[in-house]
């Protein structure tokens, strides 16, 4: 039994093709017989926004059963799938190193027309529904699309039709005539340019509107979408949502399916386009046509709500996904993010704590790269102090290549990666399991490469509003690990009441810290703007804070940040520091506070420009970035990172940086290919 439309919503039908794709990736790996086709991408997106979704397509007799089984399991109505004699359309899909793709047809070209959907393939009952359905017609031969539109208009005159384009339609005047018989025409920028003869999406959309097309939504890829339609005050642009792109195949089909479903749910065209853009961003982060099969409707709605939560709270318009203001808005969300990750709403942290206890784990290794590595450094003391076990943070590369062979018995390894795709962290998980150790993936991606490599998954769920240096994501990982330390200690029978009360106070203290640093952090950033490099000092758990602060300068304003241990400064950076040299000293109350005071005295002696992050005002001249109140030192990184995040944002703003985007799509692709490449080495 498949869902029926809820009151006030329409059934959504996706009409398109199925293919079998043999994929050759740029690194030489080959995946044969992968299910593909625009109908699969579109319908998997549509069912996230409307449960009453069906697919109309034709399948060859060689199509693997798994794809339809998956759709049926996800409650997509597949009664509109017709089996035809002969093969399914089959392609070689070749990925180039710069991200381009090429299709080489393995079946004869005429096979595409032979397996194109015919009007009679649409179940009559689907067209007779009240209200009339929303029907998305995906790319197909022009003659087949025209027959479908004619049939739908005759048998379901109230249907809302969205129409995607096909690369073979370029320059055919019949395309505009067909688009005018639909409700929303959805070309890509390239297809629109080929149709009208010039590359100016706004001008071209307006021209189509003058020729009778009711609404035009132009897919602009990484730039989002452009809308020109009836009832809108003018051209409207919707930004793309952040995506760590792995495979952009089908992104446009995903966009169209989600948009059509949102229209079926009664949303306005701009709101439907926003959901299409968000869904496409999620789809490209995994490989293959079934990537969205791992996402459920409730999670999709929550993720989309979280994307706009910051704007809703402040009453400000949403920032574009690459705007530097995204960083500020995500920083503002941090108190709520910490609070959510300390409550363990799904009981996942409690489950992992019980497993660690039941298996008698005595040694914990936290591995990761970048912010994920810093999260381990920030929380090792909390594990040692409260659980009584041995805990250490190790960079993922060093762990996988140099340490994994020599771990003691009763070891557990927490592999930390927010994206769940980092190659070195995934390698660490593979190696840890190879040597027989309990392996836990701490990640926002429950179905990514890291989650698949680990024995257990400890999921975190953090809203991100766009592409920016990680702030809320970092502190969500720190909060989750601190929470795990206390729940594990409790499971081991240790008294953690006082520590739990102190940790539960952190969200409120975080909000106060952000408020208290609104002015001082901006002042600090302005004082740093003229310097070529900036040193960050910290010790104990806050050596992680120093590393985090320096990293935000690399990622945000793209200024050189150097981080080192408080003691090491006196042995190294001292020799290149002099009057006016900026030094950020992260020194909350704790075991190294007295030594931090002595280093501050040395900074004062040489006339450096110190900035002190602490819950205690410095006794010597320095710009003070205050922490709201003293917390146990093992939890202080949760507060210390806040003014450092603000410095990164304000410095980018002062230096005139408008966006955190990559210089080119090729640069973005190369960068993430380097980070995500999984190579399993032989450890020393």
Protein Blocks (a to p, Z undefined) as FASTA:
>chain_A
ZZdddehiacddddddddddddddfkopacehiaedjklmmmmmmmmmombbcddddddf
kbcfklmmmmmmnopafklpccdedjdddddddddfkopacdddfbdfklmmmmpccfkl
pcfklmmpccddddddddddfklmmmmmmmmmmmmmmbccdddddfklgopaklmmmmmm
mmbdcddfklmmmmnopacfklmmmmmmmnopabdcddehjnopadddehiabdcddddd
ddddfblghklmmmmmmmmmmmmnopafklmmmmmmmmmmmmmmpgcjklmmmpcfklmm
mmmmmmmmmmmmnopacddfkbmklmmmmmmmmmmmmmmmmnomnommmmmmmmmmmnop
abdcdddehjllmmmmmmmmmmmmmnopacddddfklmmmmmmmmccehiacddddfklp
afklmmmmmmmmmnopacddddfblkbmklmmpmbdcddddddfbdcddfklmmmmmmmm
mmmmmmmmmmnopafklmmmmmmmmmmmmmmmmmmmmmmmmmmmmmmmmpcbdcdddehj
llmmmmmmmmmmmmmnopacddddfklmmmmmmmmgcehiacdddddedjklmmmmmmmm
mmmmnopacddddfbdcfbdcdddddfbacdfklmmmmmmmmmmmmmmmmmmmnopabfc
dfbfklmmmmmmmmmpccddddZZ
